[in-house]
């Protein structure tokens, strides 16, 4: 009963990687698989959210 479903397990290198400082960094693929923006300013946010922009959107380059 305590077994985690293999579908829900995170795969290192695919869903996340570790930064040089040792933090777990989620990839764009993980965020898309999750299906929504958490509005935390994630490094690889595919939804365009940014904590530094007052409107919460990354500026187009």
N, C-alpha and C positions, 0 to 999 in steps of 0.2 A: 504493500500500500504506500510506502514511502518512496517508491521508485519514481524518478523524474522521467517523464516521457522524452524519448530521444529527439522528437521533433522540437522540443522547447529548449534543448541544451544549446548554449552558445559555443561557437567554434572559433578558437583563437586564429587570427589571420583572416578570417572571413567576416565575423560579426564584430570583432574587437581586436585591439592590439595594445601592448603596454608602451607608454611613453618612456623616454629615457629617465624621467623622474619616478617612474613606477606606477603611474596612474593608468587605469583601464580606459581606453578611448574607443568609443563605439564608431563603427564605420557607417558610411552612407547606406550600404546594403542593409545593415541592422535597422537603421531608422526607417527605411522604406518597408521592411518586413513588419515592423511594429505598427506602422500605419498612421501615425499622428505625430505632431510636434509637441514636445514637452515644455517648450519655451524656456529652456535653461541655457541657451546660447552654445549648444554643442559644436565642436570643431568641424564636424562633417555633416551639418544639418542640411538635408536636401530640400527643406521647406522654406529656406531663406530667412529664418529668424536670426536676429542679432541683438545682443544686449546693449551694444554701443550705439545703435541707431535709435533715436527717440520713438520712432514709429514701429520698431521691432523688426524691420526688414533690412536685409543686406542691400547695400547700394549696388546698382548695376555698373560694371566696369566698362 
